[in-house]
Structure formats: structure tokens, C-alpha cells
Amino acid sequence: MQAKEYLNQIRDLDKEITAKLEQCDQLRAMATRTTASLSSEWVSGSRQSNDKMADCVVKLVDLNKEIDRDIDRLVDLKREVIGKINKVKNPDYRLLLFHKYVNGATWEQVAKNMSSNKRIYSTQHIRGYMHSQALKSLKLN
């Protein structure tokens, strides 16, 4: 696995978690609609509506467990990545990798965060040369 692919695992897993959280919201809304229709029904014993609500609840519980596992994986992955980034000798490269891959900053934000009174970095320099050198300095083994 290349350094960039390795580091992008954080972003990818974070996006998966976000998508699953959106799915949870949809299931909650569906369960709420099912519950609302149940309470407005006058005829008792509507088995089909009860089954729909139960299905939604089961799916929601399962999805929440899956999200919890993914969050645990994300925390572990970030810890592992930070450990590897901390071994990079050049402090500017460490900072670049941390901002971009751990914090998920844009290239503009990385350049702004890395710039100081003594030195101003352009987005192009950060994204091009420095990023390339930072990736080369990252040891995955």
C-alpha cells in the first residue's frame, strides 16, 4: 500500500461513518412515520404496520452497532497513523501530514496553518513539492 492510500483510509472510513449516520436518520424518520400511522389507526391488530416498525427498529439497532465498530476502527487507525507521522523527522512534513490526513484540512487550510510570521507557504508549494516529500518521508513498515 502506498503512503497516500494508507493515509486516505482515515478520510474514507470517516465518509462511510457519515453515510451510515445519514442512513440512521432515515431509518429513525421511517420508524417515526410508522409509529405515527399506527397511533392514528382505529383498527387493532394491524400486523403489517407493527412488522414495519419492528423491522425499522431492528435495522436501526444493527446499524448503530456497525457504526460503533467503525468509530472504534477509526480511532485505532488515527492512533496508528499519528504514530507513523510522529516518526517523520522533518517537523514541517509532520505538520503537513497531520493537518491534511488526520484533521482532514483542505490544501488552503494546510497552507494557512503552516504559515507563520517568519514564513508564508503557498497552497501550490504545500500541495506539490512539500506533500510529495512528506509522503516519501513517511515509513509504513
C-alpha positions as CSV (number, residue, x, y, z in Angstrom):
1,M,0.0,0.0,0.0
2,Q,1.3,3.4,-0.9
3,A,1.6,6.2,1.7
4,K,-1.2,8.3,0.3
5,E,-3.6,5.3,0.1
6,Y,-2.7,4.4,3.7
7,L,-3.3,7.9,4.9
8,N,-6.6,8.3,2.9
9,Q,-8.1,5.4,4.9
10,I,-9.0,7.9,7.6
11,R,-11.0,10.0,5.2
12,D,-12.6,7.0,3.5
13,L,-13.7,5.5,6.8
14,D,-14.9,8.8,8.1
15,K,-17.1,9.2,5.0
16,E,-18.5,5.7,5.5
17,I,-19.5,6.6,9.0
18,T,-21.1,9.8,7.9
19,A,-23.1,7.9,5.3
20,K,-24.2,5.3,7.9
21,L,-25.3,8.1,10.3
22,E,-27.4,9.6,7.5
23,Q,-28.9,6.1,6.9
24,C,-29.7,6.0,10.7
25,D,-31.5,9.3,10.4
26,Q,-33.6,8.0,7.5
27,L,-34.5,4.8,9.5
28,R,-35.5,6.9,12.5
29,A,-37.7,9.0,10.3
30,M,-39.2,5.9,8.8
31,A,-39.8,4.4,12.2
32,T,-41.4,7.6,13.4
33,R,-43.7,7.7,10.4
34,T,-44.7,4.1,11.0
35,T,-45.4,4.8,14.7
36,A,-47.5,7.9,13.8
37,S,-49.6,5.9,11.4
38,L,-50.0,3.2,14.0
39,S,-51.4,5.6,16.6
40,S,-53.8,7.1,14.1
41,E,-55.3,3.7,13.1
42,W,-58.6,2.7,14.6
43,V,-58.5,-0.9,13.8
44,S,-56.5,-3.0,16.2
45,G,-54.2,-5.9,15.2
46,S,-52.6,-4.2,12.1
47,R,-49.8,-6.7,11.9
48,Q,-48.3,-5.3,8.8
49,S,-47.6,-1.9,10.4
50,N,-46.2,-3.5,13.5
51,D,-43.9,-5.6,11.4
52,K,-42.6,-2.5,9.5
53,M,-41.9,-0.7,12.7
54,A,-40.1,-3.7,14.2
55,D,-38.1,-4.1,11.0
56,C,-37.0,-0.4,11.2
57,V,-36.0,-0.7,14.9
58,V,-34.0,-3.9,14.3
59,K,-32.2,-2.3,11.3
60,L,-31.5,0.8,13.4
61,V,-30.0,-1.2,16.2
62,D,-27.9,-3.2,13.9
63,L,-26.7,-0.1,12.0
64,N,-25.8,1.6,15.3
65,K,-23.7,-1.3,16.3
66,E,-22.0,-1.2,13.0
67,I,-21.3,2.5,13.4
68,D,-19.9,1.9,16.8
69,R,-17.5,-0.7,15.4
70,D,-16.5,1.7,12.6
71,I,-15.8,4.5,15.0
72,D,-13.6,2.2,17.1
73,R,-11.7,1.3,13.9
74,L,-11.4,5.0,13.0
75,V,-10.0,5.8,16.4
76,D,-7.5,3.0,16.2
77,L,-6.5,3.9,12.7
78,K,-5.9,7.5,13.6
79,R,-3.8,6.5,16.6
80,E,-1.7,4.2,14.3
81,V,-1.4,7.0,11.6
82,I,-0.4,9.6,14.2
83,G,2.3,7.2,15.5
84,K,3.8,6.9,12.0
85,I,3.5,10.6,11.3
86,N,5.3,11.4,14.6
87,K,8.3,9.4,13.3
88,V,8.8,11.7,10.3
89,K,12.0,13.7,11.1
90,N,11.1,17.0,9.3
91,P,8.6,19.0,11.5
92,D,7.1,20.7,8.5
93,Y,6.3,17.4,6.9
94,R,4.8,16.1,10.1
95,L,2.6,19.1,10.4
96,L,1.5,18.9,6.8
97,L,0.6,15.2,7.1
98,F,-1.2,15.8,10.4
99,H,-3.3,18.7,9.1
100,K,-4.1,17.1,5.8
101,Y,-4.8,13.5,6.7
102,V,-5.6,13.4,10.5
103,N,-7.6,16.7,10.6
104,G,-8.9,16.4,7.0
105,A,-7.9,20.0,6.2
106,T,-8.1,21.4,2.7
107,W,-4.8,22.4,0.9
108,E,-5.7,26.0,1.6
109,Q,-6.2,25.4,5.3
110,V,-2.9,23.4,5.5
111,A,-1.0,26.3,3.9
112,K,-2.6,28.8,6.2
113,N,-2.0,26.6,9.3
114,M,1.6,26.1,8.4
115,S,2.4,29.7,7.5
116,S,3.8,32.0,10.2
117,N,5.3,35.5,10.6
118,K,8.6,34.0,9.5
119,R,7.4,32.0,6.5
120,I,4.4,32.0,4.2
121,Y,3.6,28.9,2.3
122,S,1.6,28.9,-0.9
123,T,-1.0,26.3,-1.5
124,Q,0.8,25.2,-4.6
125,H,4.1,24.6,-2.7
126,I,2.3,22.7,0.1
127,R,0.3,20.6,-2.3
128,G,3.1,19.9,-4.7
129,Y,6.7,19.7,-3.5
130,M,6.2,19.5,0.2
131,H,3.4,17.0,0.1
132,S,5.4,14.7,-2.2
133,Q,8.5,15.0,0.1
134,A,6.3,14.4,3.2
135,L,4.8,11.2,1.7
136,K,8.3,9.9,0.8
137,S,9.5,10.5,4.3
138,L,6.6,8.5,5.9
139,K,7.7,5.0,6.8
140,L,4.9,2.5,6.6
141,N,6.9,-0.5,7.9
